[in-house]
Every structure is written in structure tokens, then in C-alpha cells.
Amino acid sequence: MSMEKKPKNNKLLTQYLSFAWQLIAGIAIFVYLGMLADEWIKTKTPLLIWVFPLLVIIGMMIKVIRDTTNKKDDEA
């Protein structure tokens, strides 16, 4: 018997890892862009540094919901 157990569903694990990296990269990039935009606009309160990553998170949640819901077309 092998001491290592490989996960049965490597495709699902790969999808979750891909999603995690996309989320991390998206948040990091848009935090940086928010900083640049706030400096360029010269706002007193850093509003865009919060808004841009929030939009990324909302977009990724919509993507997860669409990817994980059962589609009736796929079942038929």
C-alpha cells in the first residue's frame, strides 16, 4: 500500500486553487490601482483603495455562484 493518498477529485482541487490565486492577485492589483487612483485624484479619504478590491470580491463571488450552481442544460 502506498503511504501517499492522492485526492480523488484533482480537477476540483485545481479549480479551488485557481480561484484562490485569482482572488489574491485581483485584490493585490486593485489595491495598488486604488492607491494610485487616490493619489492621482488627491482625495482626503482613500476611497478607491477600498472600492476597487470590493468590486473584485463581488465579481469573484458572482463567478463562484455561477460556476457552482446546477445548470438544467447540463443535466439534460
Buried (B, 14 or more C-beta within 10 A) or exposed (E): EEEEEEEEEEEEEEBEEEBEEEBEEBBEEBBEBBBEBBEEEEEEEEEBBEEBBEEBEEEBEEEBEEEEEEEEEEEE
